[in-house]
Structures are given as C-alpha cells and as structure tokens.
Amino acid sequence: MNSIFLRIYGGMLGVLVLVAVLGVLSLHLVNEVRAGQHRERLAQGTFSLMADNLALQNEVERKRSLVIWERLMGIALDLQALSATPLDGGERARLVRGLVVVQKTGAHAARVLRQIGEQDALLVGEVKQVSEQLARATLYLLADELVRYPVTEQRQRLLELKQSKGFGFDLALLRLERAGLDDDQRRRVEEGDTVMALDKDGDAIRVFSGLSGSPWVLEIGPLYQMNPYPPQLLILIACLGLCLIGLVVYLLVRQLERRVSGLEVAATRIAQGSLDTRVPADDADSVGRLAAAFNGMAEHLQRSLNMQRELVRAVSHELRTPVARLRFGLEMLESASSEQAREKHLAGMDGDIQDLDKLVDEMLTYARLEQGAPALLFQAVDLDALFDRVTAELAPLRADVKVTRGQCQGSDAQGAWVEAEPRYLHRAVQNLVSNAMRHAESQVSISYHLGQQQCRIDVEDDGPGIPERVWDRVFTPFTRLDDSRTRASGGHGLGLSIVRRIIYWHAGRALVGRSERLGGACFSLSWPRVRTP
C-alpha cells in the first residue's frame, strides 16, 4: 500500500477488528461474573439460614438436621473443616464476612459453601438445579422458622430474616385469596404442597407454600433467570459501531487527504515554475501549520530565485566594465611604442584583475551568507582590539580621511567583550568602515554601546549622507545611490548586503541613519551580547 491513507484505513480496520474480538471475550467474561453473582444471591439467604441454625446445635442435632434437610430438599449436604478445604484468598474472605461461596460444577449445578458461625466448619451443599432446589429449600426453612412464632408476629419475623440473612429475592406473607393463584394451585397450597407459578410477564416465577396453623401463604420471588447478554446483540452493536467509526474516520481522513493533495498539487506547480502558487492555511491544526510552512518555503524560494536572477543580471553588468577595460588594455598594449607605456597599460590591467578578484570574492561571500546558515563558531570578541585592527588595515587606503574612536560605553576592567563569530564580525565592521571612508570628506568615527543584553556598533562619517527615502534599500545587493560617485570611489554594491546577512545570522539588525555629530551617514549593527542556545 503506497498511499499513507490506505495504511491509515488498514490500521484502523485492524484496530476495530481487534476491539470487536476483545469485546466478545469481555462479554463472555461479564456473563460468567453475572452468572456467579446471580447464583450467590439465590443461595445467600437459604444457606445463611441453615448455617445459623446449625451454629446453635450440637453434633447429634446437626446430623439429624442435615438428614432431614437432605430428604426434604433433595440437596446433598455435608459438614467440612474450613481449614482443610482448598479455597483461594477471595473465597476465604467472603466466608469470613458471612457470605456464601458458589463454585460451579456443571451447566446448572453448583457447590455452595457457608461458614457456620465463627467455627472452623463449613456447610457444603451440592445443588443440581440452583433455582428450583434452593426455592424449595428456602420455603421449607422459612416455614419451619415462622411456625415457631404467633400469627401476629410472623410478618415481622419474616422481615427480620430477610434483612439479617441477605436474601437475594423478595419474601412475603399473603392471604391465599390475594396470591393470584388458580383453583388447582390454591388446592395444592391448602394441602401443604409447594406451587410454582409464572409471573404476569412470563419472565420470572413465584413460589408459594402454605403455613400450617396460619392463614398466611408464604411467597418468595419473583425469581428471575440470569439472562446472559446475547453474543448476536454484541456482534450487531459492534458492526454498527465499526461502520459508524469507519464512516467518521473516512470523512476525517478524506478531508485530510484532500488538503494534503492540495499541497502535492501546489508543490508540483512550483516545481514546474509557478512560484506564486500558494495553498490555504486558515486552519490551526497540523496540516494548517504545514500549509503555512509550505507557503513560507515557497515565498523564500521565490524571493531567493528572484534575488539570484537579479544577482546574475547585476554580475553580468559589473563584469562588463573591467572586462572591457582589459580588452582595451590588451589592444593598447599591442600598440604601445615604449616600455613606459607598456608598464602603464599592464598596471591598469592588473588593477582590473584585482577588481574582478574582489568582485568574485564578494559574490561568493554574499552567496554563502544568503543561501543558508553558515558554520558560525561564536566566541568572545574584544571590540577595542577589533576596532584597532580594522583601523590599521584600512588607514592606508585614504590618507586624507582620519578614522577616530567615538564615544564607547559599557566596557569594564576586563574589556569590551561580546559574543560573535570573529571572522564574520571583522568582515562586517571592515565593510562598514571602508564604505564610510569612500564617502567621507575627512573623518570617520567608530564607537560601541554595550548593555546587559544588547550591543551596538556605530560607524559614522562626515560625507554627504544618504537620503531618508532610500534607507530601506541601501542594503540591497548592487544598489548604487550615486552611480558615478560609487564608480569613482570603487565598490560593487555588495559590501552592505554582506553586512546585513552577517548581522542577520547573529540574530541582529543593520540600520542606517544620519549622524548627528558628523552630519553624514551613520550605520549601526545591533545584536544580542550573549548568544542564547
């Protein structure tokens, strides 16, 4: 699958199928737990009643009671030592709390355990039909308990038994005529038989038994069968859920796919030369951020290509003049009549070659700074030492221009230290000072201002200055504000562009303005004094 969205769909389908399988297994486990709780609720009251009666009897009476209960209820009963019975920690804890433990031994059969008082003895019953046998056993035990009390107290006693023994179903004493039985069922109740009747809804049974010497009929129930959750229902719900989830995922991913396809189409158009192509980036999600980054990349690419085109045009123009002078020098060299004339032409040609070499060097430097972040090794730089070095290097270029130190602020006993890339910062200051010396009348001033977080270098001259209307494009490559003056003083219009890129990679800014002290131009470099990671 080459499509990422097909992979997403496939992965989602696999996850949903796994969830469905786990749901079926969970349903089975839930049904098992519910069935166990249902059996415990049915057995709790009956076995608690028998166990509490046995707790008050001696050994002989216990054996006699077990024989009578077995014969009347059809349940195999036995007494076992609690300490000798294999039980887990949870089962022992339930027994200690006075609850019953039901261990399933067959489809409808179970083994019921109940501790006798606080003794090391267990009442164990083997029940083959949990609901029917326990219902008959419960009726017998309750009737045997209630006949010991006067008729007027039997209802109160039944309520006490229900609350104290924890029966999991309702107990009631009714008049026979209010029991809702037919004639045959009434007759059987009057004869002392046990009657099972379906509830009105047909989903539960009620069990009735008459009390000898009493007008009451003892009713237990309704007793509901434990209906497990059907797997068919779960499968249906799972299928509907899978379809709904799949539809929602499809709609979401379809929208995502459409937006990513838009990015793909835009990238193809840009690759074909349509650099003004953009994609919508209105949303704030990850795709929206990707679209915004894509548009930023496209704008940067368009700006870079436009700049390269301008650079090529400007370079072609700049190369034309020295090449023409070299051609003219060669022609003059051939026609030179004296050695002095040949030396003059050779010196001019050498100057043109140096001019070409300087232009190539500036072009390479600017291209390296413009294409991407160069390898910058930031170090502590002493501005005083840097100014002295630049002054010593450039002072011989124009003997009539004096380079002086302006007002420097922020230095301490350890010097004027800042963090910068020494080689590139030296190149930036050198370009600014050389540019100021070309246009100055007689004086150039360099100074610095150091703060806790920022530092600034100012280079001022007493030349004609720069009009404010062109301050925003003075750092543009090959910009000449006065073409004849620039050509007369040298330069190719790349020096200030290099300065701007250098200070940009130092996370700073290059600004131009008017010098209040000298009256000419004032170039300023500002960047963080300490580099943050």
C-alpha positions, -999 to 999 in steps of 0.1 A, spaced: 0 0 0 18 31 -13 -9 55 0 -5 67 35 -43 70 38 -47 33 28 -24 25 56 -44 46 80 -76 29 68 -60 -6 71 -46 2 106 -80 15 118 -97 -16 104 -73 -39 122 -77 -19 155 -115 -21 151 -115 -59 145 -92 -63 175 -116 -43 196 -145 -64 184 -127 -96 193 -119 -82 227 -155 -72 231 -167 -107 225 -142 -121 251 -152 -94 275 -189 -102 270 -182 -139 279 -163 -129 310 -190 -104 320 -217 -131 316 -196 -155 337 -193 -129 365 -230 -121 363 -240 -157 365 -218 -163 396 -233 -132 413 -268 -144 404 -262 -179 420 -247 -163 451 -278 -140 455 -301 -170 453 -281 -191 477 -272 -165 502 -303 -163 523 -311 -201 523 -277 -213 533 -272 -185 558 -305 -196 575 -293 -232 577 -258 -223 588 -271 -201 616 -294 -228 628 -265 -253 628 -244 -229 648 -268 -233 678 -269 -271 677 -246 -298 690 -231 -326 669 -261 -350 671 -286 -323 663 -266 -312 634 -265 -347 619 -303 -350 624 -309 -316 608 -287 -324 578 -306 -357 572 -340 -340 574 -330 -311 551 -314 -335 526 -346 -356 524 -370 -327 522 -350 -305 498 -332 -331 476 -299 -314 483 -267 -333 494 -255 -316 525 -222 -321 544 -200 -305 571 -164 -299 564 -135 -282 582 -128 -247 569 -90 -251 574 -89 -283 554 -110 -271 524 -90 -259 494 -101 -223 488 -84 -192 474 -79 -160 493 -110 -143 479 -133 -172 488 -120 -174 523 -125 -137 527 -162 -140 516 -168 -168 540 -153 -149 569 -176 -120 561 -207 -143 564 -212 -146 526 -217 -178 506 -193 -191 480 -208 -208 449 -185 -230 429 -199 -240 395 -196 -278 390 -218 -281 359 -241 -264 334 -268 -259 361 -251 -275 391 -231 -258 418 -213 -264 451 -224 -239 478 -203 -232 509 -212 -212 540 -193 -209 573 -211 -220 604 -209 -190 627 -173 -183 636 -164 -220 639 -139 -239 618 -167 -256 599 -184 -253 566 -219 -262 554 -215 -276 519 -244 -283 496 -244 -300 462 -272 -283 442 -282 -297 408 -308 -271 399 -299 -239 416 -332 -220 413 -357 -248 419 -340 -267 446 -330 -236 465 -365 -222 462 -380 -253 478 -353 -254 505 -359 -217 513 -397 -223 516 -392 -252 540 -366 -234 562 -387 -202 564 -419 -221 572 -401 -241 599 -388 -208 613 -421 -189 611 -444 -216 627 -425 -210 660 -440 -176 663 -476 -164 668 -495 -155 636 -494 -118 645 -456 -118 647 -449 -138 616 -447 -109 592 -423 -90 614 -402 -121 619 -400 -127 581 -389 -91 576 -361 -96 601 -350 -128 584 -349 -111 551 -327 -83 564 -304 -104 585 -298 -133 562 -293 -114 530 -319 -130 507 -314 -121 471 -352 -121 463 -384 -109 479 -402 -126 508 -439 -120 516 -468 -134 536 -501 -131 518 -537 -141 522 -545 -171 499 -572 -152 480 -546 -124 472 -519 -147 459 -532 -146 423 -534 -185 420 -559 -205 401 -582 -231 417 -558 -261 413 -529 -241 427 -550 -229 457 -559 -265 464 -524 -277 463 -513 -249 486 -540 -257 511 -528 -293 511 -493 -281 521 -477 -286 486 -452 -262 470 -465 -243 440 -445 -226 413 -464 -200 392 -452 -179 363 -452 -141 369 -476 -120 349 -449 -111 324 -439 -147 320 -402 -140 326 -400 -150 363 -415 -175 387 -430 -171 421 -431 -200 447 -459 -204 472 -463 -226 502 -489 -227 530 -481 -223 567 -497 -249 589 -519 -234 615 -517 -200 599 -539 -181 573 -508 -169 556 -493 -181 523 -455 -178 521 -444 -163 488 -408 -160 475 -399 -142 443 -402 -133 417 -372 -154 408 -356 -143 375 -334 -164 354 -300 -149 347 -302 -139 311 -268 -135 296 -261 -108 271 -265 -125 237 -234 -125 215 -256 -117 185 -266 -84 201 -230 -76 208 -220 -85 173 -247 -63 159 -237 -34 181 -201 -39 172 -208 -40 135 -229 -8 137 -202 8 158 -175 -3 133 -195 11 104 -201 44 122 -165 47 133 -153 38 98 -175 64 83 -163 91 107 -127 82 101 -132 81 64 -148 116 64 -120 130 86 -92 113 66 -108 122 33 -107 159 43 -71 154 54 -63 137 21 -79 165 1 -58 191 19 -26 171 15 -34 166 -21 -37 203 -24 -1 206 -10 10 180 -36 -5 199 -65 10 232 -52 44 216 -49 41 202 -85 32 237 -98 61 253 -80 84 226 -95 71 235 -129 80 272 -124 48 287 -110 65 302 -80 35 323 -70 14 292 -61 1 292 -25 -22 269 -5 -49 278 20 -35 279 55 -66 290 75 -68 261 100 -47 260 131 -42 222 131 -10 203 120 -20 204 83 -27 241 86 7 247 101 23 225 74 5 247 48 18 278 65 53 264 65 49 254 28 38 289 19 68 303 38 91 280 20 75 290 -14 79 327 -6 115 321 4 122 301 -27 105 327 -49 125 355 -32 157 336 -35 152 328 -72 143 364 -79 174 375 -60 195 351 -80 181 364 -112 189 400 -101 223 388 -89 231 373 -123 219 404 -141 239 426 -118 270 404 -120 268 405 -158 267 443 -157 295 445 -132 318 422 -152 313 441 -184 333 472 -173 365 455 -161 364 430 -190 360 459 -214 389 477 -198 411 446 -200 403 442 -237 411 479 -243 443 474 -223 454 445 -245 448 465 -276 467 494 -262 495 471 -251 500 458 -286 503 493 -300 525 506 -272 556 523 -286 577 524 -254 584 504 -223 569 531 -201 536 529 -220 535 491 -217 541 493 -179 513 518 -176 489 496 -195 500 465 -176 494 483 -143 459 492 -154 452 456 -164 465 444 -131 441 468 -113 412 455 -134 421 419 -125 422 428 -88 388 445 -92 375 412 -108 390 392 -80 374 414 -54 341 412 -71 342 374 -72 352 373 -35 323 395 -25 299 374 -47 310 342 -31 307 356 4 273 370 -3 260 338 -19 273 317 11 256 340 36 223 342 16 218 305 8 217 293 44 232 295 79 270 293 76 291 274 101 293 301 128 317 295 157 307 321 183 335 333 206 342 362 229 354 392 208 371 423 222 356 452 203 386 475 212 410 451 196 387 446 166 385 484 160 423 488 163 428 460 137 403 474 112 417 509 116 452 497 110 441 477 79 421 505 62 440 536 72 464 534 42 435 534 17 428 571 21 454 591 39 432 622 38 405 605 59 411 601 96 394 571 114 388 580 151 373 563 180 339 578 191 322 576 224 324 539 236 301 529 265 297 498 285 333 485 287 347 473 321 380 464 336 381 432 316 374 449 282 346 453 258 337 417 252 308 404 231 299 370 217 301 368 179 318 349 151 352 367 149 359 363 112 324 375 100 321 403 126 355 416 114 343 415 78 311 434 87 330 462 105 356 463 78 329 467 51 312 495 71 344 514 77 357 510 41 323 522 28 324 552 52 359 561 41 350 561 4 322 587 10 337 607 39 352 641 35 378 639 62 366 619 92 352 585 101 341 577 137 336 542 151 321 535 185 302 509 205 275 508 232 273 477 254 243 468 275 234 439 297 217 420 268 223 440 236 254 456 220 256 481 192 284 493 169 281 527 151 301 538 121 297 575 112 312 597 85 311 634 75 302 627 39 270 638 21 249 611 39 221 590 25 186 604 17 160 590 41 138 579 12 163 552 2 172 539 36 151 508 31 171 496 0 206 507 9 214 471 19 200 456 -13 227 439 -35 243 460 -62 224 491 -51 241 524 -61 226 556 -49 251 577 -68 264 555 -97 291 579 -108 304 586 -73 304 548 -65 323 540 -96 348 568 -88 353 556 -53 352 519 -61 329 491 -48 303 469 -64 272 474 -42 277 441 -23 295 452 8 265 465 27 244 434 17 271 412 32 270 432 64 232 428 66 234 390 61 262 386 87 243 405 113 212 386 104 229 353 113 239 369 146 202 374 153 206 412 150 197 441 127 216 465 105 203 501 104 212 533 85 205 569 95 220 603 98 250 611 120 240 639 144 277 645 153 294 644 119 264 651 96 270 622 72 257 587 73 255 565 104 254 527 101 245 507 132 249 470 139 228 457 169 227 421 181 225 401 214 256 405 235 253 369 248 242 342 224 213 321 236 213 284 227 
